[in-house]
Amino acid sequence: MRQAGTIPGNLLPMDVSIKVASSPEDQLKAFMVRCVVFCGEQGVRYDIEHDEFEATATHVLGEIDGEPVAAGRVRFLPDYAKLERIAVRAPWRNRGIGAEITRFLIRLARERGYSSYRMSAQAHLEEFYGRLGFRAVGEVFMEADIEHLLMVREDRSSSAPST
């Protein structure tokens, strides 16, 4: 699926290909993006970044001309879809790619009947996710030695999740 990146400011628009990482190679690419961002840049230990939900989550990969630049995952829980591990490699940030990955994850959940979404977002990204319809709930908490906030989004829908 091709998603045109919406680019703020003077940056050039780019074609970002976002898809479910269904092949082993695509999953490896998604994990590589996450490891670069979370382990490499932010100092998160591998055993925290890679958890027991990897096998049951749906992973997504964003590429530009075949280069893995973004990733994320979603877990389909009984009452809501949980968006997790959204990451964009540094050279491709501030170009709308993180927003496109987030929208793609929401679309995947919506296709399964979800209208309620949650995430543990890094606190410095509160405004970013706010622009995507999420609101912070509760107090800042620590996860992997990084400040986080629970953020929720409720879309108007009467359909219940089909799990």
C-alpha positions, 0 to 999 in steps of 0.5 A: 500500500502506498501512502503519500507522506505529507511534509510540513515546512520546506522539506520535500515530499516523499513517497513512503511505502507502508505495509504490514510486515508479514514476511520474515525479511520485512519483520527483520527490517521493522525490528532493525528500525526499532533497535536503531531508534530505541536501543541505539539512540535512546539507550533502551536495553534489548531485553526491554525493547524486544518483549513477549508480545512480538509474536502476537502483534501486527508489525508495520514497516515504512520504507522509502525506495526500499530503505527501512525508515519507520516501524510500529506495531499494534496489538488487538486487545479485547476492549481496544487496540494498543499502538506500540513501538512507533519509530522513525529513523533520525534522518527521516523525522519531521517529514510526516512519516510518524503520523502516516505510520500511526494512521496506518496502525489505526486503519488496521485496527478500524478494519477489525472493528476497533474504535478505541486506541491506546498507547504509552507515548513518550511524554515529549510526543504528547503534542504530536499524538494530540494532533492525531486525535489522542489525549493524555490520561493520568500522570507521567510514568517511567517506562524503560527509564523514559517519561511516558504518558497513557494516551487514548483516542476514541472514535465514534463507532458503535461496532465492537471489536471482532477478535 
